[in-house]
Amino acid sequence: MPEGPEIRKAADAVEKALKDREVLDISFAFETLEGYEDILTGATVTGVDTKGKAMLTRFDNGYTIYSHNQLYGKWMIRNAYNYPKTNRQLRLAIHNEKKSALLYSASDIEVLRDEEVPDHPFIRKVGPDILSETVTKEQLRERYTSRRFFRRRWTTLLLDQSFVAGIGNYLRSEILFLAGIHPSLRPTDSTPQQIEKAAEATITLMEQSYRYKGITVDPDIAERMKAEGKARNQYRHWVFRRSFQPCHICRTKIEKIEAGNRRLYYCPTCQAL
């Protein structure tokens, strides 16, 4: 499933294609939404926001399209009415005089009045979005140590979208690595220094992954390894998907375990219990 940085990148592309332009044509694949086609045709897109892994396409007539890519959803930006050859099913198409924004394979799409957006079940419960909101290290530190969260295991907590929006499986492993936190720990078991590092890593990794197209390792390390001819999966992350490869810091072999029925990677030396 795409994580927060990938959804923000997709939102940027959709916004670039649609913002400040009148919708000439719009179509939904779901019968329950077809009644909104006439309402949104002729409206102007005012912007595209994200809330974690959800996208909010806003119009000047007081409506917002909520969409969640889930596992297989994918946005494609094309010249107007130039549909790609694909086996994916088209769910939403928004056209203006120059561009078409096409959403394939997603099944979670709704049209809401602007005032209804904050009360949408996903939006209402989701945590802060680092890439769309101002979120400070201090706010995250307080969140990690709050009564609501501090006794939950880090491996479960970081995937909970009500905790911080947009963190997925690769960011979970990477945050724990940079914070030096063993996967078995909870915030209440962690040192103040680890809490501080986790707060900092949550922000820096989310922003770096967004800027560098999913690369979370130090950019200098990535550039050096790329110049050496290493494959992207060897230099993209600190630990994620690098089982049995040497840690970039201490050269210990990275280990892979299951946590919450999903794979997690860690360095047994840098993240010693």
C-alpha positions as CSV (number, residue, x, y, z in Angstrom):
1,M,0.0,0.0,0.0
2,P,1.3,3.5,-0.8
3,E,2.4,5.4,2.3
4,G,2.0,9.1,3.1
5,P,4.9,10.4,1.0
6,E,3.6,8.5,-2.1
7,I,0.1,9.8,-1.6
8,R,1.4,13.4,-1.2
9,K,3.4,13.0,-4.5
10,A,0.2,11.7,-6.2
11,A,-1.7,14.7,-4.8
12,D,0.9,17.1,-6.1
13,A,0.5,15.6,-9.6
14,V,-3.3,15.7,-9.5
15,E,-3.3,19.3,-8.2
16,K,-0.8,20.4,-10.9
17,A,-3.1,19.0,-13.5
18,L,-6.4,20.3,-12.1
19,K,-6.0,23.3,-9.8
20,D,-7.7,26.5,-10.9
21,R,-9.1,24.9,-14.0
22,E,-12.8,24.3,-14.8
23,V,-14.0,20.7,-14.9
24,L,-15.3,20.0,-18.4
25,D,-16.3,16.5,-17.7
26,I,-16.3,14.1,-14.7
27,S,-17.3,10.5,-14.4
28,F,-17.6,7.9,-11.6
29,A,-17.7,4.2,-12.0
30,F,-20.1,3.7,-9.1
31,E,-23.8,4.3,-9.6
32,T,-24.2,5.8,-6.2
33,L,-22.0,8.7,-7.3
34,E,-23.3,9.3,-10.8
35,G,-25.7,12.0,-9.5
36,Y,-22.7,14.2,-8.6
37,E,-21.4,14.3,-12.2
38,D,-23.7,17.2,-13.1
39,I,-23.0,19.0,-9.8
40,L,-19.2,18.9,-10.3
41,T,-19.1,19.6,-14.0
42,G,-18.4,23.3,-14.5
43,A,-16.9,23.6,-11.1
44,T,-13.2,24.7,-10.6
45,V,-10.8,22.6,-8.6
46,T,-9.3,24.8,-5.8
47,G,-6.7,22.3,-4.4
48,V,-5.8,18.8,-3.5
49,D,-5.1,17.9,0.2
50,T,-4.0,14.7,1.9
51,K,-4.8,13.3,5.2
52,G,-2.5,10.3,5.6
53,K,-3.3,7.9,2.8
54,A,-6.5,9.7,1.9
55,M,-6.8,12.4,-0.8
56,L,-9.2,15.3,-0.7
57,T,-9.9,17.0,-4.1
58,R,-11.7,20.3,-3.4
59,F,-14.0,22.3,-5.7
60,D,-15.2,25.9,-5.6
61,N,-18.9,25.0,-5.3
62,G,-18.5,23.6,-1.8
63,Y,-17.9,19.9,-2.6
64,T,-14.9,17.6,-1.9
65,I,-14.1,14.2,-3.4
66,Y,-12.6,11.9,-0.8
67,S,-10.6,9.0,-2.2
68,H,-8.4,6.4,-0.6
69,N,-6.1,4.3,-2.8
70,Q,-6.1,1.4,-0.5
71,L,-3.8,-1.4,-1.8
72,Y,-4.2,-1.1,-5.6
73,G,-5.4,2.4,-6.4
74,K,-3.4,4.5,-8.7
75,W,-3.7,8.0,-10.1
76,M,-2.6,8.7,-13.7
77,I,-2.3,12.1,-15.3
78,R,-2.7,12.3,-19.0
79,N,-3.4,14.8,-21.7
80,A,-7.1,15.4,-22.0
81,Y,-9.0,12.2,-22.8
82,N,-5.8,10.3,-23.6
83,Y,-6.5,7.1,-21.8
84,P,-3.6,4.7,-21.2
85,K,-3.6,1.1,-22.2
86,T,-4.1,-0.8,-18.9
87,N,-6.0,-3.7,-17.4
88,R,-6.9,-1.6,-14.4
89,Q,-10.5,-0.5,-13.9
90,L,-11.2,3.2,-14.2
91,R,-13.0,4.5,-11.1
92,L,-12.9,8.2,-11.4
93,A,-12.0,10.5,-14.3
94,I,-11.7,14.3,-14.1
95,H,-11.2,16.2,-17.3
96,N,-10.4,19.9,-18.1
97,E,-9.3,21.4,-21.4
98,K,-5.7,20.3,-21.0
99,K,-5.4,17.4,-18.6
100,S,-7.2,14.3,-17.4
101,A,-6.7,12.9,-13.8
102,L,-7.7,9.3,-13.8
103,L,-8.0,7.1,-10.7
104,Y,-7.8,3.4,-11.3
105,S,-8.5,0.3,-9.1
106,A,-9.6,2.3,-6.0
107,S,-12.9,1.4,-4.4
108,D,-13.1,3.9,-1.6
109,I,-14.5,7.1,-3.2
110,E,-17.1,9.5,-1.8
111,V,-18.4,13.0,-2.6
112,L,-18.9,15.2,0.5
113,R,-20.0,18.7,1.3
114,D,-17.0,20.6,2.6
115,E,-18.6,20.9,6.1
116,E,-19.0,17.0,6.1
117,V,-15.3,16.3,5.6
118,P,-14.2,16.7,9.2
119,D,-16.8,14.2,10.3
120,H,-15.9,11.5,7.7
121,P,-15.1,8.3,9.7
122,F,-11.5,8.1,8.4
123,I,-10.8,11.9,8.6
124,R,-12.3,12.1,12.1
125,K,-10.1,9.5,13.6
126,V,-6.8,9.9,11.7
127,G,-3.8,11.4,13.4
128,P,-1.7,14.4,12.4
129,D,-0.4,14.5,8.8
130,I,3.3,15.7,8.7
131,L,3.2,16.5,5.0
132,S,0.0,18.5,5.0
133,E,0.0,20.1,8.4
134,T,2.4,21.8,10.8
135,V,3.6,19.1,13.2
136,T,6.4,19.7,15.6
137,K,8.8,17.4,17.4
138,E,7.4,18.5,20.7
139,Q,3.9,17.6,19.7
140,L,4.9,14.1,18.6
141,R,6.9,13.6,21.8
142,E,3.8,14.5,23.8
143,R,1.7,12.1,21.7
144,Y,4.1,9.2,22.1
145,T,4.1,9.6,25.9
146,S,0.3,10.2,26.3
147,R,-1.8,7.8,28.3
148,R,-3.6,6.9,25.1
149,F,-0.5,5.5,23.3
150,F,2.4,5.0,25.7
151,R,1.7,1.4,26.7
152,R,1.2,0.1,23.1
153,R,4.0,-1.7,21.3
154,W,5.9,0.5,18.9
155,T,5.4,-2.0,16.0
156,T,1.6,-1.8,16.3
157,L,1.4,1.9,17.2
158,L,3.3,3.2,14.2
159,L,0.9,1.5,11.8
160,D,-2.1,2.9,13.6
161,Q,-3.4,5.8,11.4
162,S,-5.0,7.4,14.4
163,F,-1.5,7.8,15.9
164,V,0.3,9.5,13.0
165,A,-1.2,9.6,9.5
166,G,0.6,8.1,6.6
167,I,3.1,5.8,8.3
168,G,3.2,2.4,6.7
169,N,5.4,-0.7,6.8
170,Y,8.7,0.7,5.4
171,L,8.5,3.9,7.5
172,R,7.8,1.9,10.6
173,S,11.1,-0.1,10.2
174,E,13.0,3.0,9.3
175,I,11.8,5.1,12.3
176,L,12.6,2.4,14.8
177,F,16.1,2.0,13.3
178,L,17.0,5.7,13.5
179,A,15.6,5.9,17.0
180,G,17.6,2.9,18.1
181,I,14.4,1.2,19.4
182,H,14.1,-2.6,19.6
183,P,10.9,-3.9,18.0
184,S,9.7,-5.5,21.2
185,L,9.5,-2.2,23.1
186,R,6.7,0.3,23.9
187,P,7.1,4.0,24.4
188,T,6.8,3.5,28.2
189,D,9.9,1.1,28.0
190,S,11.9,3.6,25.9
191,T,14.4,6.2,27.2
192,P,13.7,9.9,26.8
193,Q,16.5,10.0,24.2
194,Q,14.8,7.2,22.2
195,I,11.5,9.1,22.4
196,E,13.2,12.3,21.2
197,K,14.9,10.4,18.3
198,A,11.6,8.7,17.3
199,A,9.8,12.1,17.1
200,E,12.6,13.6,15.0
201,A,12.9,10.5,12.8
202,T,9.1,10.5,12.2
203,I,9.3,14.0,10.7
204,T,12.6,13.8,8.9
205,L,11.9,10.4,7.3
206,M,8.5,11.3,6.1
207,E,9.8,14.6,4.6
208,Q,12.9,12.9,3.1
209,S,10.9,10.1,1.5
210,Y,8.6,12.7,0.0
211,R,11.5,14.7,-1.4
212,Y,13.7,11.8,-2.6
213,K,11.0,9.5,-4.1
214,G,11.0,6.9,-1.3
215,I,14.6,7.0,-0.3
216,T,15.0,7.1,3.5
217,V,18.7,6.3,3.9
218,D,21.1,9.2,4.2
219,P,21.2,10.8,0.6
220,D,25.1,10.8,0.7
221,I,25.1,7.0,1.3
222,A,22.5,6.5,-1.4
223,E,24.5,8.5,-4.0
224,R,27.8,6.7,-3.1
225,M,26.2,3.2,-3.4
226,K,24.4,4.2,-6.6
227,A,27.8,5.3,-8.1
228,E,29.2,1.9,-7.1
229,G,26.5,0.2,-9.2
230,K,24.4,-1.0,-6.3
231,A,20.8,-1.9,-6.9
232,R,18.1,0.5,-5.6
233,N,16.9,-2.0,-3.0
234,Q,20.4,-2.0,-1.5
235,Y,20.6,1.7,-1.0
236,R,17.0,2.9,-0.7
237,H,16.5,2.2,3.0
238,W,18.4,1.9,6.2
239,V,16.9,-1.6,7.1
240,F,13.6,-2.2,5.2
241,R,13.9,-5.1,2.8
242,R,17.6,-5.5,3.5
243,S,17.6,-8.8,5.5
244,F,21.0,-10.4,5.6
245,Q,22.6,-7.3,4.1
246,P,25.1,-5.3,6.3
247,C,23.8,-2.4,8.4
248,H,24.9,0.9,6.9
249,I,26.2,2.0,10.4
250,C,27.7,-1.0,12.1
251,R,27.8,-3.7,9.3
252,T,25.8,-6.2,11.4
253,K,23.4,-8.2,9.2
254,I,19.9,-6.9,9.1
255,E,17.3,-9.3,10.5
256,K,13.7,-9.8,9.4
257,I,10.8,-10.7,11.7
258,E,7.0,-10.7,11.7
259,A,5.3,-7.9,13.7
260,G,1.5,-7.5,13.5
261,N,1.4,-10.0,10.6
262,R,3.7,-7.8,8.6
263,R,7.4,-7.9,7.9
264,L,9.7,-5.7,10.0
265,Y,13.4,-5.3,9.6
266,Y,15.9,-4.2,12.2
267,C,19.6,-4.1,13.2
268,P,20.2,-6.3,16.3
269,T,23.2,-4.1,17.2
270,C,22.0,-0.6,16.6
271,Q,18.6,-1.6,18.1
272,A,19.8,-3.8,20.9
273,L,17.3,-4.6,23.5
